[in-house]
Amino acid sequence: MSNKVTIQRFVNDPSESNMDNLISLAKINAFSDEEICYLATCLAQSGDCLTLPKNIIAVDIPSTGGPSSLTTLICPLVLNILGYWVPKLGVRGRPAGGIDVLHQIPGYIIEFSSAEILECLNGCGYCHFLAASQHTPLDAKLFNYRSQVGATAIPSLVIASILAKKIAVGLQKTGLDVRVSPNGNFGTTWEQATFNSMRFVSIAKQVGIAATCFLSDNTMLQQPYVGRGEALLALKQIFENQCSTYLKRHFERCISMCLELHQNGCIEHSKILDELENHFKKNIQMQNGSWDGFIEKTEIIATSHTESLYAKKGGFLHINSDKLKILLVKGQELCNTTNQKFSDSCGVIFKKMDHELVSKGDVILTFRAEPSISSMIRENIKDVITIKERIDNRIDYKVIK
């Protein structure tokens, strides 16, 4: 029986049993490139699809998931500065994706009709909105179910899900921030992630999208601010040109990814930084958010970091990003409510980073947590770090077109 039959059964009836059948086939890598392309198209067409003006080039850089990277927040602004429209259709992150971070800004709307999205794009060239009942509802349903049953790290379904959202918004070009780690959604090794990146590029081409993948080592934190509110604070630090060395390096890498997709000449990084805050303000305004609320939120986050973790001995710091993700996600889920599905109950700011040489007594990190989960975070945060006598050898970065 063709796997397209299984896909079509899910499309006609997205029940748990039909989703289980789809997941079972994907786990054994049973889907061909053509079938992944078919699934992506079905997911895209399950809701409204945008029709963009013919003279517009739409570009985006999504990610495969994982803590600490700010790609999905910084890259839309940079691409916007470069002259592209960025209709960014996303799902919630764990622990901090673009859509759930921006939703922390008072008033910021993340669900729109297609007409409202086009109005936002006409106003500022960038709209960040949630996959839900209006757009790619089957993708949202399947993603939520995969999250519940521990089936997020299945590359063929990740490829279909990402491409579905790009098809639905009329994208012509995309990057992909592929985060490589033992629990990575695009494979657990560099070899697997490279293979799946090449597959993504090939399948994207079949649906008329030019793709480039950027592979990075997700066993190392990309920058120090981890959490939904912390990501907003990191953006404010960038706007004010007050970045730490590690945050600045991550920002520069985000710019480089955008420029890799840009074929209309060079632009100085300093010019991008000069324009970044204004583009963010315009987007906040168009999505009904409050700039004063953004500033107030970042100030609250900064003053809420009242607890610290100190190095018990000297050596080279190693941060376990997977344990960090699990801890913060648990804290968020314990505080989710009907009115606030994207809770901002906890977060971490690292004062020292992976591979950095630390001395006994150094502050490794600060953290915040709501009272109901503060003891749980305090007891488990120490398990996130290890201090070693030597530095591990790693691959850092790779580009695949």
C-alpha atoms as one frame of an Amber mdcrd trajectory, in Angstrom:
protein
   0.000   0.000   0.000   1.337   3.445  -0.893   2.268   5.640   2.046   0.219
   8.373   0.363  -2.857   6.406   1.399  -1.810   6.684   5.056  -1.196  10.404
   4.589  -4.580  10.891   2.945  -6.341   8.988   5.732  -4.781  11.357   8.244
  -5.811  14.380   6.135  -9.402  13.110   5.908  -9.549  12.089   9.565  -6.788
  13.467  11.846  -7.617  11.063  14.671  -5.011   9.838  17.137  -4.936   6.412
  15.481  -4.269   7.925  12.051  -1.600  10.217  13.521  -0.030   7.174  15.205
   0.089   5.373  11.845   1.767   8.379  10.252   4.300   8.633  13.070   5.044
   4.888  12.942   5.943   5.084   9.248   8.040   8.190   9.784   9.978   6.547
  12.636  11.231   3.818  10.293  11.996   6.428   7.609   9.429   4.899   5.267
   8.511   8.124   3.470  10.139   8.985   0.155  11.016  12.570  -0.745   7.925
  12.680  -2.952   5.710  11.517  -0.068   7.189  14.098   2.329   6.515  16.730
  -0.325   2.920  15.476  -0.584   2.458  15.582   3.215   3.886  19.112   3.407
   1.503  20.296   0.682  -1.486  18.658   2.391  -0.589  20.285   5.710  -0.192
  23.673   4.010  -3.517  23.412   2.213  -5.434  22.362   5.347  -6.009  26.075
   6.065  -5.810  29.431   4.344  -2.788  30.116   2.139  -1.467  33.621   1.531
  -1.345  35.136  -1.927   1.432  37.740  -1.932   1.884  40.563  -4.469   3.927
  39.439  -7.498   6.671  42.002  -6.925   7.326  40.779  -3.367  10.092  38.361
  -2.342   9.232  36.508   0.861  12.057  34.939   2.887  12.442  33.397   6.340
  14.888  31.426   8.508  13.089  28.987  10.847  14.856  26.496  13.100  14.709
  22.805  14.006  14.250  23.686  17.682  16.469  23.738  20.745  17.293  26.161
  23.577  19.259  29.427  23.554  19.303  30.431  19.850  17.563  33.717  18.966
  17.432  32.966  15.228  13.645  33.133  14.951  13.591  36.561  16.620  16.611
  38.275  15.058  16.561  36.926  11.495  13.078  38.241  10.558  14.189  41.758
  11.518  17.447  41.484   9.560  15.689  40.045   6.496  13.146  42.857   6.767
  15.970  45.439   6.771  17.390  43.740   3.655  14.111  44.460   1.848  12.246
  41.152   2.135   8.778  40.429   3.418   8.778  37.948   6.286   5.415  36.212
   6.797   6.514  34.033   9.721   4.110  31.235  10.582   5.325  29.322  13.637
   4.563  26.963  16.503   5.446  27.334  20.176   9.017  26.735  21.214  10.435
  24.675  24.071  11.532  26.478  26.171  11.503  29.695  24.092  10.451  29.959
  20.459   9.855  33.172  18.540   6.061  33.163  18.733   5.788  32.471  22.471
   8.546  34.983  23.288   6.810  37.788  21.379   3.501  36.864  22.997   5.022
  38.009  26.327   4.863  41.606  25.050   1.620  43.141  26.385  -1.073  43.253
  23.696   0.997  41.427  21.060  -1.440  39.459  18.849  -0.305  36.140  17.337
  -3.454  34.916  15.547  -4.731  36.659  12.415  -6.912  36.212   9.370  -5.127
  36.217   6.004  -6.416  39.728   5.308  -4.982  40.956   8.624  -1.632  39.303
   7.881  -1.427  41.069   4.530  -2.312  44.355   6.235   0.513  43.808   8.725
   2.953  42.902   5.934   1.945  45.980   3.956   2.518  48.060   7.061   5.944
  46.807   8.133   6.961  43.839   5.954   6.985  41.377   8.871   4.213  39.415
  10.567   4.787  36.680  13.162   1.738  34.480  13.706   0.695  31.122  15.114
  -0.166  27.912  13.265  -3.717  27.303  14.504  -7.270  27.008  13.171  -6.772
  29.586  10.409  -3.397  28.542   8.968  -1.954  24.989   8.685  -4.377  23.600
  11.311  -3.424  19.994  10.507   0.238  20.829  11.008  -0.581  22.432  14.370
  -2.656  19.411  15.408   0.009  16.913  14.363   2.808  18.941  15.994   0.915
  19.186  19.292   0.233  15.438  19.255   3.868  14.669  18.430   4.886  16.826
  21.408   2.542  14.899  23.691   3.788  11.446  22.628   7.494  12.267  22.400
   7.673  12.172  18.608   9.109  15.588  17.768  12.558  14.336  16.705  11.497
  12.557  13.509  13.283  14.240  10.579  10.786  13.424   7.809   7.920  14.930
   9.838  10.074  17.915  10.830  10.833  18.560   7.151   7.152  18.294   6.204
   6.076  20.564   9.074   8.604  23.306   8.310   7.915  23.264   4.585   4.140
  23.250   5.121   4.361  26.591   6.883   6.593  28.026   4.147   4.259  26.834
   1.382   1.237  28.281   3.209   2.728  31.788   3.339   4.057  31.891  -0.238
   7.776  31.821   0.557  10.230  31.766  -2.356  13.391  31.329  -0.321  14.245
  29.968   3.118  17.171  29.293   5.364  17.005  26.691   8.115  18.847  26.884
  11.427  19.654  23.197  12.021  20.656  22.670  15.647  22.712  19.500  16.041
  22.678  17.604  19.343  22.083  14.067  20.705  18.374  14.982  20.957  18.223
  17.086  17.801  15.127  17.056  15.601  17.208  16.683  12.428  19.297  13.763
  13.655  21.487  13.007  16.639  24.849  13.331  14.864  26.477  15.709  12.393
  26.286  12.991   9.734  22.537  12.510  10.222  21.891  16.245  10.382  23.912
  16.766   7.199  21.934  14.054   5.397  18.586  15.481   6.502  19.684  19.006
   5.614  20.501  17.877   2.086  17.114  16.158   1.972  15.371  19.332   3.137
  17.065  21.368   0.406  16.042  18.809  -2.226  12.388  18.560  -1.103  12.092
  22.340  -0.775  13.211  22.649  -4.387  10.349  20.324  -5.420   7.817  22.789
  -3.977   9.534  25.795  -5.571  11.466  27.048  -2.540  15.222  27.684  -2.642
  16.679  26.491   0.668  19.972  26.788   2.548  20.687  24.981   5.821  22.957
  26.338   8.569  24.158  23.632  10.955  25.390  24.580  14.437  26.450  22.658
  17.534  23.448  22.704  19.846  25.311  20.878  22.615  26.781  24.332  23.261
  24.627  27.301  24.198  24.466  29.861  21.410  24.111  32.828  23.763  23.549
  33.410  27.503  19.838  34.360  27.737  17.565  31.307  28.027  13.850  31.751
  28.676  10.954  33.640  27.119  11.456  36.859  29.044  15.224  36.454  28.831
  15.032  36.365  25.030  13.262  39.751  25.093  15.947  41.076  27.424  18.622
  39.829  24.997  16.927  41.732  22.165  16.946  44.911  24.248  20.659  44.423
  24.949  21.274  44.098  21.205  19.227  47.221  20.386  21.224  49.208  22.947
  24.540  47.776  21.697  25.269  46.411  25.174  25.897  42.807  24.149  28.191
  40.449  25.974  30.835  38.800  23.808  28.710  35.678  23.352  25.460  37.494
  22.583  27.267  39.700  20.059  28.794  36.656  18.374  25.366  35.035  18.094
  23.879  38.233  16.679  26.655  38.412  14.084  25.975  34.814  13.082  22.273
  35.557  12.610  23.218  38.467  10.322  25.587  36.194   8.381  22.824  33.638
   7.800  20.562  36.355   6.423  23.284  37.741   4.172  23.915  34.229   2.841
  20.357  34.317   1.441  20.719  37.898   0.185  22.048  38.225  -3.371  21.638
  41.956  -3.915  24.927  43.278  -2.608  26.567  43.699   0.786  25.414  45.715
   3.762  27.413  46.763   6.814  26.535  44.970  10.040  26.561  48.341  11.807
  23.823  49.635   9.459  21.673  46.610  10.330  22.144  47.278  14.046  21.180
  50.935  13.554  17.853  49.963  11.953  16.997  46.878  14.024  15.111  48.576
  16.861  12.925  50.651  14.534  11.882  47.577  12.555  11.012  45.792  15.793
   8.971  48.791  16.990   7.017  48.818  13.730   6.237  45.113  14.023   5.125
  45.473  17.645   2.849  48.342  16.633   1.347  46.442  13.690   0.655  43.413
  15.917  -1.050  45.553  18.546   1.767  45.283  21.084   3.110  47.939  23.426
   6.690  49.227  23.143   6.469  50.596  26.695   5.189  47.172  27.738   8.214
  45.540  26.083  10.594  47.843  27.988   8.761  47.241  31.276   8.805  43.474
  30.715  12.577  43.433  30.162  13.132  45.516  33.297  11.031  43.067  35.328
  13.033  40.135  33.964  16.371  41.806  34.734  15.418  42.566  38.352  13.877
  39.106  38.899  17.260  37.349  38.629  17.845  37.243  42.357  19.493  33.821
  42.715  22.913  32.643  41.550  24.776  29.382  41.012  28.490  29.366  41.861
  31.355  27.162  40.635  32.347  24.615  43.280  35.765  24.106  41.681  37.928
  25.427  38.882  38.078  24.039  35.343  36.353  24.242  31.981  32.597  24.748
  32.070  30.230  22.418  30.225  26.515  23.286  30.039  24.067  20.452  29.322
  21.561  22.203  27.043  19.217  19.189  26.968  18.926  19.090  30.780  18.449
  22.853  30.785  15.643  22.589  28.241  13.886  19.813  30.187  14.069  21.793
  33.434  12.746  25.058  31.996   9.985  23.349  30.000   8.850  21.515  33.136
   8.759  24.808  35.026   6.747  26.466  32.263   4.248  23.621  31.978   3.634
  23.561  35.727   2.617  27.228  35.480   0.564  27.131  32.269  -3.048  28.178
  32.700  -6.083  28.410  30.445  -5.524  32.161  30.120  -1.748  31.929  29.648
  -0.718  28.975  27.495   2.801  30.387  27.058   3.846  30.906  30.667   7.014
  32.832  31.490   7.605  31.313  34.895  11.381  30.801  34.830  14.598  31.633
  33.000  18.385  31.615  33.184  21.154  34.085  32.309  24.622  32.567  32.056
  27.554  34.639  33.291  30.013  32.024  32.037  29.648  29.994  28.838  30.589
  26.591  27.413  34.334  25.873  27.361  35.088  28.945  29.453  37.727  28.530
  32.161  36.180  29.232  35.563  37.560  29.523  39.072  36.054  28.249  42.302
  33.424  30.704  43.525  32.721  32.286  40.127  29.067  33.064  39.357  28.085
  30.603  36.605  24.503  31.783  36.138  21.597  33.667  37.652  18.006  32.444
  37.515  14.446  33.435  38.299  11.402  31.303  39.055   7.856  31.865  40.238
   7.358  30.921  43.902   5.436  27.723  43.114   8.406  26.254  41.218  11.378
  28.063  42.790  12.445  25.124  44.970  12.242  22.723  42.021  14.398  25.008
  39.832  16.857  25.671  42.678  17.322  21.960  43.406  17.842  20.932  39.771
  19.705  23.835  38.151  23.046  22.566  39.485  22.653  19.402  37.361  22.785
  21.533  34.200  26.511  22.244  34.586  29.685  20.175  34.790  33.231  21.436
  35.278  35.882  19.413  33.435  39.651  19.344  33.273  39.763  19.693  29.488
  37.783  21.026  26.526  35.883  18.621  24.254  36.625  18.720  20.516  33.580
  19.891  18.520  32.411  20.922  15.075  30.983  24.426  15.290  29.270  25.474
  12.050  28.426  24.205   8.556  26.432  25.523   5.566  24.547  23.282   3.110
  22.838  24.548  -0.039
